């Protein structure tokens, strides 16, 4: 995370080089922040580990990459700085998944859905749920309304650990922090990492390296060109970009914590140092301003409690406590817990300074300041927030739950990082590519090299460098492969998390759980193909591998990765062989394909451009016409109608209409 080569040793041989590290899990909320620093010597005789794929960071992208790489036959070394896998969903303290409104059907990868289902299974198998809730297919343990799935961090850890155990090619190294990268020729040859528990240095010799850390820690170590903070409008052309570049303008970060509501009890903490400063400068409040200039409702003050029926991902103002509630007591049949909620609130963000590219001592100080902001916010909730109904102030019945974060101080093991270092990539996604006001159809800009999908607001939490918060609504968007391809640096390196080639603004839509997971799957797929073929794969090669693995590359809101025609429809849509609705997101794979839609698909399949695909189909004899030579374009295509020179269709030999999904499957079988 934070490393500094000891300059006093720069002229000495490698055996004497020293790196100063920050142990993120030892930064105290109070006391001497320098107690988390350690100087570590690097020796060439360090024990060695060899692997096909080294992944730094076991967050959402890192886990997805490890699973994908192992499935593709690579021996994987997965390094994680904390003692929990899961990144922002667990160690980063945000087990309230930031997803999209379609997530129960579409918008995630097959393995991401596996992760979500295992969390639900954890509660069904380990908790006594009331029957009416246990029967919910989309059971939400917390009945929160920021997400369709809110849960205790340990449940996420348990699900991910089980997924990793099923892949014996993955070796996980917890409490292991990358500290140095060695380059030989054009490739990374060695990666040195410090193991905090064993207090030793390991030297890894990988064939390919992925950076899935929360802050893009390997970019400076590996000499990969990168960007920090906000770009200038002249560089990106984004209407809402700043006039000048500003490396200090990085989205604020947060130390989340968890509280339990225990009515009638008192669990108030003593007043922490500098409480008044943080209360007034943040400032602490339940009021948020939904800016009227964007057509929103204006200032709104949240209540503490209340429980409207949740509508996941609608972001509507509702009671504060239920916003990210992780456990709802009403779900449990016996031994019912009290309601438990995650506290991760905009007024709690630490926005005064960025963590990126700081010295280790500076980083430890900033981390401590962020913890003190969250500690002060807890005190404010327990003592000073106006109570619902205007009867006094404070909720001393809120009890902090350090056991649920598995930390001594109750804060997340790692801060929730919203913005990373970002590679300078061969391509870039800018505001105009995804924001709704610049799009004419139901989807954002189409990328021919798409390797994934996402859908989340451009949600910018303000930095302390003269930037207001901002939210812009996008259309469902794609992840182009070009944003994972660095413009320079080692050949055997790729980003695999939030460190891809997006801008300061578009990062606000790409930094969420399912998108980061998707990026990790893509990075491992590219790495595996690169190692197998000896060169970077084409977008078409990557897309084929991804759709076979259940990764969407084209946006449909009704096509689950579990659908039997998923891969064929995705592949056909990217090739222009599938009837795409210009007004909506439906694939409708079970609907009959019309004769006109089939003619258009065949025109694209055979690479024959035509203003009138119907006339082309008649001319080429691709489909039968009646005795008057009428084509009947709006009728469903029947199997016996097909005359195109494709063996895959000739073998059908069956009556009845052809579905869109089956038509795509036959074309994909022929056109791969």
N, C-alpha and C positions, 0 to 999 in steps of 0.2 A: 504493500500500500504506500508507505512512505519510506524512502531509503535515500541515504546520502553517502557518497564515497568520501572517506576521510581524507581531506586535502593534504594533511601533514604527511601522508604516506604515498602521495601520488608518484614520487620518483623512485620508490622502492619496488622490488619484484612483487609479483602477484601474491606470493606467500605471505606478504606483510600487509596487504591491502585490507582496509577496514571499512565497513559500512555501518552507518547508524540507522536503526530501525525503530518504528513506533509499534508497540504491541497494542493494537486497537482495543483488545479486550481488557487491558489493564489501565486505560486512561480513567483516572478518578473524577467523579463529579465535583469533589471538593478536595483540597489539599494540593500537593505538588504534582503538577501534570508531568514533570520531567521524570517521575518515577516509572513512566511507561516507555522510556527510551532505553535502548540497549545497543552497544557497539559490538559488532560481530566481525571476526576476522575470516577472510576467505583464503583457503588453502587449496592448492591444486590436487592434493591427495585426498580430497573429500570422497566419501563413499559415493558410488555411482549407481544410477538407475537408468535403464534404457527403455524406450517406448516408441511406438509408431507415432502416437499423437499425445502431445502434452497440452493440457488445458489449464491455464491459470485462472482460478475462480470457479467455485461450484455454486454459482447463482443460477437463475433461470436459464440463461444462455449456456452456461457451463455444463449443467446437468443434461440439457437437451443435446448438446454436442457430444458428451461422453456416451450417452445411450446410442446416438446415431453412429458415432465412430465405431463403437464396439459391434453393433449390428452389421457393420460393413467390414468386419474382420480385423480392425486395428486394435493393437494393444494400447490402452489408454492410461495415462497418468493424470489424475484429476487432483489439482492442488487447491486447497482452500485455507484462507488465512484464519478463519474462525473455527470453532469446534462444531458448527452446524452446517450442513449443506442446505441450499435453498435460496441464498442471497436475499433479495428484497422480500420474498414471501415468508422468510423465517428469521434468519440472523439479522436482516435489515428491518424487521419488526413491522412488516405490512402484510399480514395474512388475511387481508381484505382485498381480494384480487381485483385489480383495475382492468376491466375487460371491455366488452361491448354488448349492445342490446341483443345481438344475435347469438351470443356465445353458447347457449344451450343447444343450438342447432349447427351453427357455422361460425367461421372466423378463427378457429384454432386448429392445431395440428392433431393428428391421431394420438401421438404420445402425450401431448398436453391434456387431451381429454382423459387419457388413462390416469394421469396425475390427479385430475379433479375427481374422477370417480373413486380413486383409492382413498381420498380424504373422506368422502361421504361413507364409504365402506368402513372406514376406521370408526366412525361414530355408530354406525349400525351394529358393528360387531363388539364394540367396547363400552358402549353406554346403553343404559336402559331407556330407550326412547318410547314415548307414547305411540301406540300403533298408528294413529292417524298421521303422525309426522314421519315415522319410519317408512311409511308407504310412499312418501313423496319421492318421485324419481329425481327431482331437482332439489333435494333437501339442502337447506341452508342453515347450518348449526346456529348462527347468530341472528337469523332473520334480519340482517342488516339491509340497508337499502342503497349503499354505495356500490354493492356488488351482489351477484347471484351466489357468491360463496365466500363466507367469512368463517374463520375457524381458529383454534388455538395454534400457535406456531409449531408446537411439538407434533401435532397431527400432520402438518405438512412435512416435517422432518421424517416422520415415520413412513409416510408414503414414498418419499424420494429415496430413502435408504432401501426400501424394499425393491424399488425399481432398479437401483444400482446393483443390489445383490443378485438379481436375475441376469446380470451381464458379467460373467466371470472375467472378461477381458479388461474390466475397469478396476484399477487400483486407486483408492482414494487416500490422499495424504492430507489429513486435517491439521489445523494449526501450522500450516506450512506457507511461508511468504516468499515470493520471488524477490531476489535482491540484486541479481546481476544476469546479463545475457551475453553470451560469447558468440561472435560472428566469425565464420570462416568462409572466405570467398563471398558468395552472394546469399549464404544460408545461415540460419541460426544453428549452431553446432552444440552449444551447451547452455543450460539454464541452471544457475545456482539458486538455491532456496534455503531459508532458515526454518528449522522446525522448533517452534517455541517450547513444546513439551519436552522433547528430547535434548534441547539445547545443543543442536548440531546442525552443520551445513550439509546438504545433499547436492550432488551434481547430477543433473538429468541430461541425458543425451537423446534428444527426440529427433524424429524425422520431420515432423511438422509441429507447429506451435500455434495455439489459439489464445487470444487474450479475451477472457470472459470476466475480468475483474470489474468491480463496480465503477472504477474511475479510469479505466484504460491505463493501468500501471505499467504495462509492458511497452507502450508506445515510445516513451523517452528512452527506456533501457535498450530497446532494439533498434533505435534510430529510425523509427517510422514517422514520416511527416504528419503533424497533427495540428488541430486548432483547439484553442481554449477560449471560452466565453463567446461573446456575440460578434458577428461579422458586420461589416459596413454594408449599407444599402447598395453602394457602388459595386460591391463584389457579388452579392447574391441577387440583386434586383428585386428583393422582397419589399413590398410596400410598407411593411411594418418593421423593417430592420432599422437599426440605429444609423445615424449619419456617419459615425466613425466606428472602427473596430474597438472593442473593449474587452480585453482578456479577463478583467475582473468581474465582468457581468456574467456570472454563472448562477444557475437556478439555486435557490436556497435549499438547504438540506435539513433533516430533522432526526432527532432521537425520539422515536415513539416509545410509549409505555402502556401498560394495561392496568385498568382499575376494575374493581368489583363493587357493585352497589349492595351495601348491607344496611338497609333501613334500621334506624334506632341505635346504631352503633357509632362509635367515634374513632376515626383512624387518622386524624389530621397530623401532618408532619410539622416540625418546628419551622419558623421562618428561615429560609435560606439566605446566604449573603447576597447583597445587591438585588434583593427582591424588587424594591421600588423602581430601580433602574430598568430592569427587564419588563416589569408591568407597564411602565409608561412609554418605553421606546419601542416595544414590539408593535403596537400596544395590545395587551390582552383584552379580548372582547368576544362576545357571541354575535357581533354584528359583522356581516360581510356585505360589500357593495357589488351587486350585480349590475354593472354599468348601463344606465339607460341609453347612452350613445350607441350601444350595440343592440338596442332593442330589448334589453332585459328589464327585470322588474324593479331595479334600483336597490337601495339598502334594505336589508332584511335581518331581523334579530331572531336568532334561534332560541328555542326553549331548551332546558336541560332534558326533560323527560316528555313522555307522550309516545304513542305507538300507532301511527297510521299504518294501514296495510302497506307493506313495502313493495315498491316497484324497482327492482334492481337496475342500477346504472342510469336512473333518470336524473340524478343530481338535483332533484328539487329540494328546496328548503324544508326540512323536517326537524324533529328533535335531535339535539346534539348527541345524546348518549347512544341512540339507536343507529346513528349514521354508520359507525363501524363496530357495532356490537358483534362480539365473537361467539358468545353463548347466550341463548335465550332460555331462561329457566323453564318456560312453559313447554319446551320440547321434551322434557325429561320426566319419566314416570316415577322414579324413586331416587332418593338421594339427590334430589334436584339441586343443582348449583344455583347460586345467585346469578343474576345477569352480569356478564363480564364484557367490557368494551375496550377497544383499542383507542388510544388517544394519539391522533395524528392530525393536527388541526393547523390551518394556515397561520394563525397567530402565534403558533408554537415554533414555526420554522426559524432556523438560524440563518439570517440573511446578511449579516454585517460583513462577513469575509468568505472568500472561497477557500476550499481545501486543495485545489489543484495547483501543482507545481510549487508547493511550499517546502521549506526545510522541515526535517522531522520535528524539531523543537517547536516551530511555528504550528505545525499540524497538530501536535499534541495539545497545544494551548487552545487552538480553535475548536478541537473536539471537546475539550472540557467546557469551553464557553457554551457550546451547543447543549451539552448536558445540563448546564446551569439554567439555560432558558427553559428547558422542559421541566426541571425541578421547580422553578418558579411558577410555571404554568399549573403544575399539580397543586402547589400551595394556593394559587388563586382560585382554582376550582373548589378546594376544600374550605376556603375562608372568605373570599371576596366577590365571587360571581353572584349577581343578584339571583335569588331563588325564584322559581316559577311562582307566579301569583303575587310577587312583590313582598313576600313575607320574610324579610331578613336577607342575609347573604351567606354564601358558602354551603358546601355539601360535605361536612366532615365524615359522613357515612361512606364516602368513596375510599376504598382501601386499595392501595397499590399492590400489585401481584408480581413481585420479582420472580417467583417460581415459574410463572408462565413464560417469561422471557429467558429464564435460566441464567440470570445474572445477579450478582450481589446487590447492585444499586437499582435494579428494576428497569433499566433502560435496555434497548436492543443491543445485541452484541456488536453490531456494526451500524453506523448511521444509515438512514434511508437516503441514498444518493439519487438525485433526479437528473443530474447532468454530468457527463463524463468528458474526458478528453475525446476528441473525435478525429478520426483519420482524415487526411486529405485524400480523397478517393478519386477514382476515374469518373465517377458520376456523383450526382448530388441531388437530394430531394429538397426543394424549396417550397415556401409557403404557397406559391401559385399552383404547385403540382397537386395539392391535396385539399386546400380550404374550399368550402362549398361555394362561396361567391364567385369563384373563378371557373367552376365546372358547369357544363351544360346538361350532362346526363346524370344517371343515378350513381355513377362511380367516379372516382378521381381519375386523374390522368393515367392512360394506359402505358405501361412499360413493357416492351417486347421481351426484355430480359428479366421479367418478374420472377422472384423466387419465394414469395410469401405474401401475406396480406395482413392488414391491420385496420383498426377503426377506433379511434379515441380522439377526444378533443385536443387541439393545440393548447395545452394547459401549461402556462408559464408562471411558476411561482417567482415572485420578484427577488432580485438580488439587491445588495446594498450599494450598487454602483449606478444609481440614477435610472432604475427601470421599474415601472409599475408591473403588477401582475397582468396577465392577458389570457383570454380564452377565445379561441376561434373554432367554429365547428367545421370539421372536414367532411368530405364524402368518403365512403369506404375506399381504402387505398391499397396499393401494392408496394412491395419491397423490391426494388430493382437490385439485381446482382452487382451492378457497378458500384453501389455504395459499400460493398464489402471488399472491394479490390483497392488496396492502397496504391497511391500514385508513386510510391517509392518505398525503399526498405528491403528487408530480406524477402527472398522468393517463397520461403516456406513458412509464411506468417499470414494470419488473417484475424480480423476482429470478430468477436462472437457475442457481443452484448449491446450496450448502449453506445459503444465507441465507433459506430459506423459513420459513413459520410453523409450525415444530415446536418442541418444548420442549427444554430441556437434556438430558433423558433420551432422548426419541425421536430427537433428532439422532443419537444413537449408532447408530441403524439406518438413517438416511436419508443418511448422509455418504459412502457408498461409490461406487465408480466407475460401475456401471451405473445407479444411482438418480440420481446427479447428471447423467449423460448424458441420462436420460429427462426430468428437470426442464428441462434446456436446450432440448430439442426442444419441450416444451410451451410454454415461455415465448416462443419464436420463433413458434410457431403462433398463439398468442393475439395477439402483436404484429401479425402479418401480417393476421389477420382484423380486428383493430381498425383498422388503417390502411385496409383495403379497404372496411370498412363504416362507418367514422366513429364507432364506439362499441364498447364492450367486448362481445365475443361471448358467447353463452350456452354453458353446459357442453355441451349437445347438439351445437352447431356445432363446438366444439373436439373433442369425442370423435369425431365423424364424420371430421374431417380427420386425426386421429391414427391411427385404425384403418386408414384408407386408406394411410397412410404406414408401416404396420407397427409401430405403437406399441401394446402391449397395455394395456388398461384394466381387464380382468377376469382373475383368476388361473386359468389352466389350466396343468398341467405337461406336456401332450402336444400343444400347439398352437404350432408354430413360426410366426414371422412370414412364413416362406416358403410356408406351406400355402395353397393356393388359396382355402380357405374362411375364412382367418384373419379378415379384416375383417368378414365377415358374422357369424361366430360371436361375435366380440367385441361387435359392435353389438347382436346379438340378446340376448346374455347380459345386457348392461347394461339392456336394455328389458324383461327378464323373459320373453323369447320363446324362450329356449333351455333345454333340460332340464339343469339343474345338479345334479350329484351332491352330496347333502347329507353324504356320508361321505368323499369324496375330491376330488382336483383334476382328474380326467380330463374332457376335453371329448369324447373319442372321436368325432371328426367323421365317421369312416368307418362308424361303427356305425349300424344301422337305428334310426330313431326309432319308438318304440312309439305306438300309437294314443292311449293316455292322455297320453303326453308331448306329442303333437301337439295334443290337445284343450286341455291346459293352456296351451301356447304361443299357440294361437289366442285363447283367452280373454283373455290378457294383450295380445295384438296388437290386438284389437278394443276393448280397454278395458272389458270386461264382467266385473265381479267375480262369482265364483260359488264356493260352497263345494264343489260337485261339477262340475268342468269337463266330465266325461264326459256327465252329463245335459244340460248346456248345449249340448254339441256335437250330441247327438241332437236336442234341441229346435230348434236353429238349422239343423239339416241340414248341418253343416259336413263330415261324413264319412258314407260309406255304412254301413248296418247290414244284417244278413242278414235272411232272410225271417221270422225269429222276433223281429226287432227287437233282437237282441243286438248289443252294440257290440264285444266282445272287446278290452278295453283293453290287454292285455299282448302282443298280437300286433304284429308289425312293420306299420307303415303302408305300404300299397301306393299307387302313383301313381293308379290308377283309383279308389281309395277317396275321394279328395279331392273335396268338393263345395263348399268354401268359395268365396265370391264374389271370387276373386282371379285375375285373368288370368294372372299369373305361373305359377300351378299348372295352369290349364286348358290351357296350351300344352305341358305336359309330354308328355301323350299317349303314355305308355310303360308297359310292364309292369314289375314288380319292386318291391322295397322302396325307400323313401325314406330316404336317409342323413340324419343330424342336420345335417351340414354343408350339404347341398343344401337342406334345409328352411329353414335359417337364411338361406342366400343368397337364396332366393325371397322370404322375408319382408322381408329388408333391402332388396331391390330395390323392394319395394312401400312399405315403411314409412319410407323416408328422407324 
